[in-house]
Each structure stands twice: as C-alpha cells, then as structure tokens.
Amino acid sequence: MTQGTRLVVDAVTMRFGGLTAVDGVSFTAEPGDITAVIGPNGAGKTTLFNCITGFYRASSGRIMLGETALHRLPGHRIALAGVARTFQNIRLFGGMTCLENLLVAQHRRLMAASWFGIGAVLGLSRYPAAEREAVERARAWLEATDLLDRADDAAGSLPYGAQRRLEIARAMCTGPRLLCLDEPAAGLNPRESAALSQLVRAIRDGTAAGADPCSVLLIEHDMGVVMGISDKIVVLDHGARIAMGTPAEIRADPNVIAAYLGEDEPA
Ligand SMILES: Nc1ncnc2c1ncn2[C@@H]1O[C@H](COP(=O)(O)OP(=O)(O)OP(=O)(O)O)[C@@H](O)[C@H]1O
C-alpha cells in the first residue's frame, strides 16, 4: 500500500501582466497529511491551486508530485499524473445519474482497457472486466460518501451538500495520488461539514472505499474545518507565504492574526 505522494511547491510565482498573484511560494505537502492553504480574500490561493492542478502554467518555480514535474506537463496530463480536484463551483453532469458521473470519471481507464476501441473490434478487449471494476469502484465511493441510495438519481437533483460529496467521490474514482479540494465546506451546514471532515480524513488515511491513502491539499475558508482536520497549514497574504505550521502554531502566529484583521479571524 502506498502512503500517498509528496507534493513539493518550490518558489512558485504567477503573474498576470503587472500583478503578481502568487509570489515565490514554497511548501511541501507530505504523504499522509492534509495540508490546507488559507489566507484572506485575494491572497492567491485559487491561483496557486490552478498552477498545481494545471489550469495555469506558473510563471516560474517548480511543482513536483513525487518524481513527476507537474510544472512541465500540459494541463491535460496533470490528471493522468495522479492529481484530482474539485471546484469552488460544483461541476457535475447534472442530467446524468450519480453512478454515471462516477463512470465518466473513469473513462480513461475504460478506454485503455478496450485498447481505445481496437481490442473491442478484434474481440480481444478486457473491457467487460474493466467495466465491472469501474462500477464496483463507483459504488464503493458512493457508499463512502453516503450516496449509495442515490446512485440512480440525477446528480442535479441532489441537495447541495450531497453534490459536494459526489464531486469528491468523482475525483477519487480517478485513483489520484493527490486530491485538491477547493473550498469543499462552502455552503455546508455544520452536520455536513462534520461529515466532510470525516470523509477527508478517511481519504488521507486510506480507510475509505478500499483506496490507498491519498495526500490531500485543500483551500478552505471555514476555519472550523481547517483547524479540525489539517496536519499542516500554509498561510498566504498578497501572494506570499506569511506562515506555515500546525493548526496550534498558526492560531498563535501574530503575522496570521494581523493578515486576518478586518477579515474573519482564524479559530
Ligand atoms: N486570471 C486572472 N487574471 C488577472 N488577475 C487574476 C486572475 N486570477 C486571479 N487574479 C488576481 O490574483 C489575485 C489573487 O486571486 P486569487 O483568486 O488567487 O485569490 P484567493 O486567495 O483565491 O481569493 P478568494 O479567497 O477570494 O477566492 C487577485 O488580486 C486576483 O484579482
């Protein structure tokens, strides 16, 4: 069993014209850890996330996932390298069922098993076995996210909190080495936030859906969730890293408290 994969973010800078949205940020997200990136509005969190997940190419710096240089890969190769993400705004196929959403997420695996259609034409395909596995994996993640009874319902008909869990299930169906969550607790009620925290811990520890442990990186404004589940917190302000440490260290850091003055104070 793997123990997740180390993410190294090394002096990453992202400029938009004259604006430096991320300014030489470095940190490592250790295997087996939940690492949170926090900071006031406009601090550069989403931009940094977009660099890691391949939506932007960093202006400079290195991003390594294990031995893989993510910063050198085109955006569409990042998922293949083992990075899965969820979005601030939910992006599910609303008209498809929950199960179908999780099967679509596995289409690359299924295509590979059918040798991209050629094996199927020749009757040599491993597709049926792969399809069975894909359905089993999808059902395991539906169960882990408490959505098994909604498997055949349209994703768009689910309550908001359930859609957020389905997004995580979909990301996990790709078998990632690193899961990036962009404000997963946004809009959740306290009970749903608690269930989310438990799910993210289980993903980190490899106790959900029979999957291996997975490193987790999250952006989150809900300080209850951040302080409750993070092993390490990286704090950004005006694009730069101003603090890094355990939740207890971050809570007591005067730089962090100063950065948040006028915002919601952490903890
Ligand atoms: N595509 C873009 N083009 C130009 N400027 C951008 C772009 N994306 C982000 N920015 C700017 O970069 C800075 C950092 O924004 P970013 O969205 O990364 O912050 P954030 O910490 O995620 O904020 P929030 O908590 O409000 O989501 C902001 O000044 C923003 O206006």
The ligand as an ORCA input file, in Angstrom:
! r2SCAN-3c Opt
* xyz 0 1
  N      -6.994     35.214    -14.436
  C      -6.628     36.294    -13.754
  N      -6.242     37.432    -14.356
  C      -5.848     38.517    -13.662
  N      -5.798     38.574    -12.309
  C      -6.168     37.473    -11.648
  C      -6.609     36.267    -12.309
  N      -6.912     35.344    -11.371
  C      -6.679     35.934    -10.183
  N      -6.251     37.192    -10.340
  C      -5.865     38.124     -9.277
  O      -4.882     37.482     -8.480
  C      -5.067     37.792     -7.099
  C      -5.250     36.514     -6.304
  O      -6.536     35.962     -6.610
  P      -6.991     34.524     -6.131
  O      -8.341     34.277     -6.721
  O      -5.935     33.532     -6.418
  O      -7.110     34.747     -4.562
  P      -7.809     33.820     -3.467
  O      -6.901     33.809     -2.296
  O      -8.185     32.528     -4.048
  O      -9.099     34.668     -3.135
  P     -10.566     34.182     -2.635
  O     -10.392     33.720     -1.242
  O     -11.363     35.459     -2.717
  O     -11.042     33.114     -3.586
  C      -6.242     38.731     -7.022
  O      -5.754     40.053     -6.993
  C      -6.998     38.461     -8.316
  O      -7.715     39.592     -8.737
*
